[in-house]
Structures are given as C-alpha cells and as structure tokens.
C-alpha cells in the first residue's frame, strides 16, 4: 500500500519531498540525498522533465529509489507521451511496486531546453487520472482490451478477475495563487472527480491567502487531501525571479527583506550561506504554522536541488512521520 495513503488513512500529517532526476544517467547524487530522507518523509516525488527540460525519466529514478528502500512517487505528464505510452509506463511502474503517482499536463517544450521537441498532449492531467481510474474500475487498458486474457469470461466477455489490475494512489496539482480563483477550484473539482485522492499545491508563502483558497475548496464541497507546497528560498534574488517569472508564485516582500538582511549580515561578517539558512528557517516556520493551525493534511517540500536540507527543515518544524 502507498505509504502516503496509509498516513492519510491513519490521520497523520503527510510529508513528501520532491526530487529531480539527473541530466545524464548517473543517479548517485540523488540516491545519496534520498538516503538522508529515509524515515523522514512518506514519499519522494520524482519530477518528470520539469520545466520541459530533458532529464532521465521519473520512472528510472523511481525504480532506483524503490530498490534502495525508499518510497517513490512517480510523476507522469501528458506532454511527451500518448495515452498508450502513459499506460505502458504506469504498468511498468506497478511491476516494480511503485503505486503512488502524480498526474500533470506538463509545460510546453518551447519553455524548455529541447525546443524542437514536438509535444503530444494526447491527455492532460485530468485525462490521465480518468484513464487510470477507468482501468482500475474495468480491468481494461486504454483501448478497452483486458489487461490479462485469462481474466475474461469467454461467453460474456466480462472481466471475472481484477487481480491483474493495478491500483494507484493518484494525485494532482493546484495553484492557490490564481485569479480568478474559481477557475482553479473548477479545475480541482475535475481532477478529484477523475480520481485524484490527494492534491499538492504550487509553492505557497502567504498563509492568509492559502486559507482563503482552502475556504473556497470547502465551500465548493470538494473532499480530498491537500498538501501545501513549500519552497525553501535560497536568496532574495531567487524570490524576486520567481515572483516575476513563475506563474502562481507570490513571495511577500517581508520574506524578501529577511533574505536580503541575511545576505547583508553574511557579507558584513564574512559568513557564507546565511540567506539559505534563513530560507530554511522560514520554510520550517511555515510548516510548523500549517500543522499547528491544522490548515491542511500535509506538506510537499520542493527544495530544488537542495534535498539534503529537507531533514533539517522538518526537524526545525518539529515534524516526524
């Protein structure tokens, strides 16, 4: 069973961390960071060529993580694969014991580093979720064919045994900082109706705005597990860049000021790394506040190449799984 699902079923505060595969084929750095995450998170969510930049596949690193005793969460985008390729990859994942997934539409190749690549977009995130949910319900693939021939009643054509049918714990994403907000609420409803059982958000920095979003989710009667996206900031420049270039991100000025002050202190005292330490502190403060106020069901930490800092963030936030 999915460790994340099990945590939610038991009423625990869910914790996942995000990790990107390498540009090449050497997974050693990612596996070293994953070793530090053992026992600290309910799953390691492996990105699928995020920002449309070519990397090793999510499935490849997920298999490596599974083999070393970690709990991987496979991401699957519709940008690069037809529905046949998506289903084939998900069946392969299940054969390795990977049963938790996150469905994404995927950024267009024009924003990435292989801009001549042709996008597929046979299915968006809702379509991926619906296809997998239909497979789980019927025991048939995306073409309507039985997943295992020996499970079909020869006279009626009905599936008599669904033991060969994988069951995934399916997730999707939402962007709370979006206007008009009702468009994101409607998209969230579609994802949940298509089978999403947990939702992770884009990075949040303003808890009051996040509360307003959660209130709208409640008003809409949408029932699902929501995990707040947490991005530990590394510098004031990073925060400003994200505000200007990343849709759905809004870092408040007071956070930027704290990072800038840490940089100034470090320069004055000749100490390196103070802005990153401040980012760790702010991320821990936000996680602790989310849990103390019982705002949502968990957090998803996107450390963006600094996964080794995730255990420190959780320790400072007082979070154990």
N, C-alpha and C positions, 0 to 999 in steps of 0.2 A: 504494500500500500504506500502511496505517496506520503512522505514524511510531513509535507506541508498540510495536506488534507487531514492527516491524523492529528496534527497540532490544533488545527481549527476545530475538528470534531470534539477535542478534549477541552475546548475553551481557552487554549493557550494563545499567547501573543506571538504571531507568526513573524519569523525573521528570515529574509533571503538576501543574498548578495549577488551582484552582477559581475560577470567576468567576460572579457572578450578573448576569442582565440587569437593566436599569433598571425602575423602577416605571412610567415612561412609555415614550416611544418614542425618546428621544434617547440614542444609543449612544456619544456622543463620549467620555465619561469612561472607559467600558470599553475602547474602542479605543485610547485613549491609554495605559492601563495595559498592554494587550496588546502594544503596540509595544515596551515595556520587556522583555517576556517572550520576544521573538523570539530564537531561538538559545539560550535558557536552559532550556526545557522541551520535552518530547516531545509535549505536548498541553495545550490549555486546556479543562478540563472545565466546560461551561456548565450551571448548575443549571436545574431545571425547576420553577419556582414552589416553591422550598424552603420548608419550614415552612407549606405550604399558603397562602402569601401571593401575591397576584396580582402578576405582573410580565409583561414581554414574554416570549414563548416562547423556549425554548432554541434552537429551530431558527432563529429570526430572528437572534439574536446569532451563532450558529454560521456562518450564511451570511456575515455581515459579516466575521467573523474569517477565513474562508476567502478572501474577496475581497482581504483585506489581506496575505495570505501567511502566516497563522498556521495551526496545525493544531488544529481544534476537535474536541471530543468531545461528542456530543450526549447529554444525559440524557433518559430517557423514563420517565414514571411512569404507572401504571395508574389513578391516582386520577381523572383528568379525561377519559379517553378510552376509547371502546370499542376492541375489537381492530381493527375496520376503520379507525378514526381513527389508531391507533398505526401500523398497517402503511402507511397512506397517507402519514403524516408521515415515516416512515423511508424510503419510496421517494423522496419529495421530497428528503430529506437526501442520499441517494445521488446524485441527479441533480446536486447541487452539489459532488460529490466528498467528501462527509462520510461516512467509512467506519468510524469508531470510535464506539462507543456504550456507555452505562451504563444498565442496567435497574434501575428502582426501583419499589416498590409505591406509595410516596407517603404523606405524613402526611394524616390525615383533615381535611377542611375545618373542623371545629369548633375546631381549634387555630390556624387562620389568620385572615386579615382579611376574608374573604368567607364568613362562617359560614352563610349561607343557600344557598350553592352546594351542589348535590347531587353526591355522589361517584358515580363509575361503578364502579371496581374490577372491570371485566369480567375483567381479567387482573392477577395480581400480578407481581412481578419474575420469578419462575420461569416463569410463563405467557408473559410477553413474550419471554424468552430461548428458550423451547421453540417459540413461534410463528415467530420469525425463523430458528431453526435448521432447522425443518421447511421453511420457504420456500426456504432455501438448498439443502437436500437435494433437494427435489422440483421446484423451479421453479414452484410454485403459491402462490396467495395464501391468506389465512386461510379462505376459502370453498372451497378446493380447485380454484380456477379457474387456468388458465395465466396467467402474467404477460405473456406475449406470444403471440397466437394463431398466428403463423407458426412457432412452435417445436413445434407439436403434430403428430404423425403422425395423419392423418385416419382411418386404418384401425384403429390400435391405441389411439389416444388417449394414447400415451406422449409425454413431453417429449423431443424429439430434440436441442434446442439450449438450453443454460442460460446462454448469453452475456448474456441479458437479465435474469438473476437476480443481484441484488446480494449481495455477501458482506461482512458486517460483522465487525469485531473487537469482540467482545462482552464486556462487563464487568458486575460486580455488586458489592454491598457486603456487609460483615460487621461485626459488633460484637464485638470480642475480650473486652471487659469485660462479661460477661453470665453470670449464674448461673441455672440450671445450664449450664455451658459446652457440654455435649453437645448442647443444643438448637441452638446456633449452628453447631456442627460439622455436625449433620444438615442444617440449612438450607443451609450452604455446599456440602455434597455435592449437594443437589438443584440448586443453581444451576450448579455445574460440570457435572453430568450433563445439564442443559438447554442447555448451550452456552457458559457463561461461561469465557472464556480468561484473564481477569485479574480480580483482586479488589482493591478498595481498602477499607481499614478505616475505622471511625469513629476520631476523634482518639485517639491513644494518648499517655500521659505516663509510664507505668511500664514500662520495658523488660523487667523481670523477669517481670511478668505477661504481657507480649506474647510472651516466649519460651515461657512455659507454653502459651499458646494455639497457637503455631506447633508445639510438640511434639505437641499433640493432633491438629493437622492432619496431621502426618507419621504418627502412629500410625493415623489413620483411612485412610491411603493416598490422600489427596486430592492430586492433582497440578494445580497452577495457579500463575500468577504472582501473588504477593501484594505489594501496595503499602501501606506503613504510612501512615495518615492523620496529618498533622502540622498542629496548630492553633497558630499563634503567639499567645500570650496577650498582652493589651494592658494588663491591670491585675489586681490581686488580686481586686477586685470581680467582674470578668468570670469569673475562675476559680471563685470561690465560687458565682456564679449558675449556671454550667454544672454544677457538682457537684450542685446542688440541683434543677435543672430539666431537664437534658438527659440522657436515658437513655443509658447506655453510656459516659458521661464520668466519669473519676475523676482529678482533678488532685491529686497528692500535696501534703501540707502544706508540704514543703520548697520547692516551686516557688512556692506562695502567699507564703511568707515572703520569698523573694527579690524577688518583685514588690512586696511591701509595703515592704521595706527600700529598694528603688529609689525608691519614691514618697516615703518619708521623707527620703531624701537629696536628691531633687529639690526638696522643699519647703524644706529647710534651706538649700540653695544657690541657690534661686531659678531652678532649671533645669527646663524643661518636657520632657516626653516620655521621662523616664528609665525608667518602667515598660515602655513599649512597646519601648525599646531592650533592656531585659532580656529581654522576651519573644522578641525576635529572636535574642538570644544563646542562650537556652535551646532554641529551635527548631533553630538551627544545630548546637548541641551534640548534640541527639538524632539529627539526620540523619547527622552525622559518625559517631556511635557505631553507628548501624544499618548504615551502609556498612562501617565498619571491622570489625565483627563478622560481616558478611555474613549478617545475620539474615533478610533478605527481598530481593525483587527490585527494590524501588524505593520511592519516597515520593510521596504525594499531598498537596500543601500547600493547606490551606484557610485563606486569610488573612482571610476575612470582611470584604471591603471595603477591605483594605489590600494589594491585589495588587502595588502598586508596591514593597513591601518584599521580595517574593519573590526578586528577583535578589540583594539584599544577603544574605538568609538563605543562599542557595546559595553565594555567594562565601565567606561566613564558614565554611560547612561544607566548603569545598573541592570542591564538586560541579560538574562540567562535563558536558555531554552530547556 
